[in-house]
Amino acid sequence: MNAVLKNDRIGFWQFRAGGDADYVETYCAMPKLRSILRRVALAANPVLIIQPTAQSRIKNLVAVVDALQLNGRITYMLVF
């Protein structure tokens, strides 16, 4: 799951084989976001669920979706 948070931040869960997961938060800067998505794309059949919070900004949601479109290897779904 990928949540668009307030203050230009995004948070997401990284799941690993075996069921372990870590929650990570980072700034929504495009170079950092692309770097994270490149790592996610290495997984077999990656899927991101994007859920904007009430405090998130539209520009950050657009940045996340834009980066996913440019990546092209990650299936994603928007949840409101």
C-alpha positions, -999 to +999 in steps of 0.1 A: +000+000+000+012+035-008-003+064+010+001+100-001+006+119+032+007+155+042+039+177+040+050+163+006+056+128+020+045+094+009+044+062+030+043+026+019+046-010+031+074-031+016+064-068+017+090-095+014+087-132+007+078-149+039+052-123+050+076-098+066+069-061+059+084-027+067+066+007+067+087+034+050+081+071+046+099+094+023+096+128+006+077+129-027+106+143-046+107+128-081+143+114-080+136+097-047+102+084-059+117+070-091+144+053-072+119+036-049+098+025-079+128+010-096+133-012-066+096-021-064+096-030-101+123-057-095+098-078-076+077-104-094+044-089-104+045-059-081+012-042-073+008-008-055-024+003-039-025+041-037-046+057-010-044+095-006-050+107+030-073+137+038-042+159+043-024+149+010-020+173-019-033+166-054+002+174-069+017+146-049-009+121-060-003+132-096+035+129-091+031+093-078+008+083-107+030+100-132+061+081-119+042+049-121+031+056-157+067+063-166+079+032-150+054+011-168+062-022-150+041-018-118+003-025-116-014+001-094-049+009-081-062+041-066-083+037-035-103+067-020 
